[in-house]
Every structure is written in C-alpha cells, then in structure tokens.
Amino acid sequence: MIEVDELTDYLNEYLEEKQEVKNLTQETIKKQTFNISKFIEYLEKEGIGELTDKNIKKQLRHYRRHCLKKRGNKRTTVKTYMMNILEFINSEDVQEEIQHETIKMKDIIEVKAEDSETAKKRIEKISLTWPQSNFFLDTIEQSGNKRDYAICRTFIDSGMRLKELVLLNKTDIQVSIDENGFYELPNDTNEFIDVYLRAETTKGELKDRTTFITYDTLISLNEMMKNRITKLRKNTNNIYRPVIQRKKAAEEVVREELFTNINGKRIGKRAVQDIIKKHARECDQRIENEGIECNVNYGRDVSVHILRHTALSHYAEILTVAEVQSIAGHSNSQTTDKYIHIDHEQMKQKLKVNSQRFL
C-alpha cells in the first residue's frame, strides 16, 4: 500500500534515478513528469487516498477511460500516457510498497484473444536464433563486464523470469560451494547444472521447479564473483594488477544473493532491464561499425522477455512440450505450445537418423 500524497516524492526519486541511468534529455523528463503528475492529480481529485494491490489496476483503467472520454485525448496519446505511468508504477520502489505483480498494458486494455498460430509466429519473430544470441553474449563479453555477461548467460540458458533471476541465491545453483564462496566445477564440461527456483520466487508462487544452466555459465558466475572481490592496484612497476580485497572476500564467503548491484546489495529488476537494453544498443553499434548484415534490431527487439523466449524456443528444439512446460513454469501446455516451431528440414534429418526403426 502507498499513500497517494506520497507519490510525488516517489516520482521525484524515480525520475532522478532514471535520468542518471538512461541519460534522458530535459525535454523527455519534463514530458514524463507531466504525464505521471496528471495521473496523481486525478487520484487526488477523485479522493483516492491510497493505492493497493487490490485497486491499482482499477484506478489505471478508470484514468485511461477518463483521458479518452472526459479529456478527449486520442488513443495513441493515451497509450503514451499509460506507458509512462505503468513504468513508474512498476518501478522497484513503488512496486515494493504497493506489493503488486508487474502490470502490463494488456492488464488495463481489453485485448482480443490471440489464436495459437498467430502467437507462434509472434514468438518466433521475437526469439533470437543460436547465432543471434551468441552474438549478443559475445558483445557483452567484449565489454568486459563480468556481471552483465553472467546475468545474460543465465537468462539464455535457463529461460527463467526476471523476478526469479533477481531473487536467485547462490545456494539455488545446485553444485557445491568451496571455502572461498565459489562454485566447484563438475568434472564433465558437458554437464547441465540444476537451478532450483523456490516457490516464493516464481510466478503465482505455485510450486518449486528446476531449470538448468550450462558448465560455461557456471564458469561465468565464478568469474563474476571473483571480479567483485578484486580491485586493480598499481604495483611498483606502474602496472595494474588485480588484488583480492580481504573484506569483500570475507563477505563473499557468507553472501546469500547471487547477483548484486554496485553497492553489494541484491540487484533490482529495473537495473537488470537497463543492463539488457544497454548491451542490446551496443550490439546495434557493433553491427554498424563492423558492417555486419543482420535483420535484428537488438536495441528495439531485445529485452528480458525476449531472452526468456529465446531460451524456451531453444529448449523446444530438443525437448518435449511437457519438459519445456516444466522448465518454463507454465500452468498449461497451450502456453508452452507457442514455443514449438516446426522445421521440416529438421524433421527430415531426424527421420533419416532414425530410419532403421521403420525397417
């Protein structure tokens, strides 16, 4: 729950942080401030004293209707208003106070049901192929940011949701942890490592489930942890060398959370979203600089959801619908079926390999 008369304070903090992270222009900040402030004014005029997880969607729907009917705004204009407002309402601090699930545009606008074939085509368009996802990871690796690389590898391997990733604890990765707080690597480099997703971190909090990461991703997690306990220090020869910081090394041994922010606290959802968008834009810049032919606009198309779709689509090439459903945490197989893309050439190859069974 959050008091409506406190929303302006939250808005100021939200815009300051957003401007710092995204380096927005004053004009953009001004427009977003205006759009969100109008929503707050509306709530105050309507005598709404507080926003809760019970009334938030209702108030958003009422405000949208107010803009269309009373103010006479165009639908495209109102959509811009609502996008700004939703981003604010879904910001980490506000969401934590109201205790609501992330609200999407479809939650406040009546959307026509999508047939399964249309949904398949849509997901196929917004999933990266193996080469495209490898290009994305390679670009992040070139930036040298160990944490960002580990985060995105974990997404593309596991297909977990954003909330599930930020709430991951080190012990959720099902391998032993050594005396320094690092993961002990399996002997088999082809090993898939279980990742335990606790019920309280999953959508709807229905049940625990397990997904997987690869051996290489486990290595990237170790490199991330080693990086956060070291500091570059100049030696007597004026050469910078990584030096382990004793205090941070001791903290790593007892650390609970897997992914952290620059302050050493558990990373937030919006920070992860910004990380992915930042590196997606770097991909576009690299494509332009290197003259690479590519039909993907990473900055426009790639997001947390796209990385999840990518992982599940990759799993769907190998596993059964029921197995992918288990990994994805879908409540029914119809949702999972959207990720199954039939490739006739692949079918022919599989039949060729197994042709002896028909004889």
C-alpha angles and dihedrals in degrees: 000000000000129000113240092224088060094055094087091059090050089047093055092051091045093052093046091053093044093051091050094049100038099028092226123187121254089246092057092046090049093052094047092047090052095048095048094041090056089057091051090049089051091054091049093049091049090053094243104159100185144009118228136172086260099056107025097093091044092053092048091052091048092050092050090051089047091055093049099041107027102029095033095224120166117256092244090052092049090049089058090049091051094046090055092045094047092051089053094045090049093048114122099252097043093044091050092053096045092040094216131146115253108285119222130197090253089060091066101031122061105242124194112247113261118230117234097250093051089048091052092052091047093051092045089057094049097045121090120231119233093265091046094050091046089052089052092051092044090054091052091047089053089055088062095228104141096187096049091047092051092048094052094043089052091052095048092046100043108030090218124156125257094253090050093053098049091048094051114127122205090247091057087076101084101227131093120274117221128224091273094055095255129125119261108232119233117242091238110075089197091059119128111216122219117239113200114214111199117223093241090060097048130088110279090001089250103144146333117270140178132231131169146244128193129248090254091054090051088055090051090053090054091048089051092052093046090050093054093055096048134077130194109245129180115240129206090279091056091249119135114234130180110252125190113239108222097212094050091044090055090049091052092057092061099029116132104189120071102206120042140182126235090278093057094251127122109289118249128234096245091051090055091049090051091048092055093046091048093055092041088060089049088056091056091049091050091049090053095044095047096040092237119173107232133155093202123094098204096186092054101034109033120087140135090279092050091054090051091048089048093053094047092047089052091050090048090061090063111021135058122262090254091053093049089047089056093050093045096047092231116165092217137025094237090073091049092047089070089071095055107100115185114224110188094199090054089049091053092049092050091049090049092051091049097038093118089070090067094054 
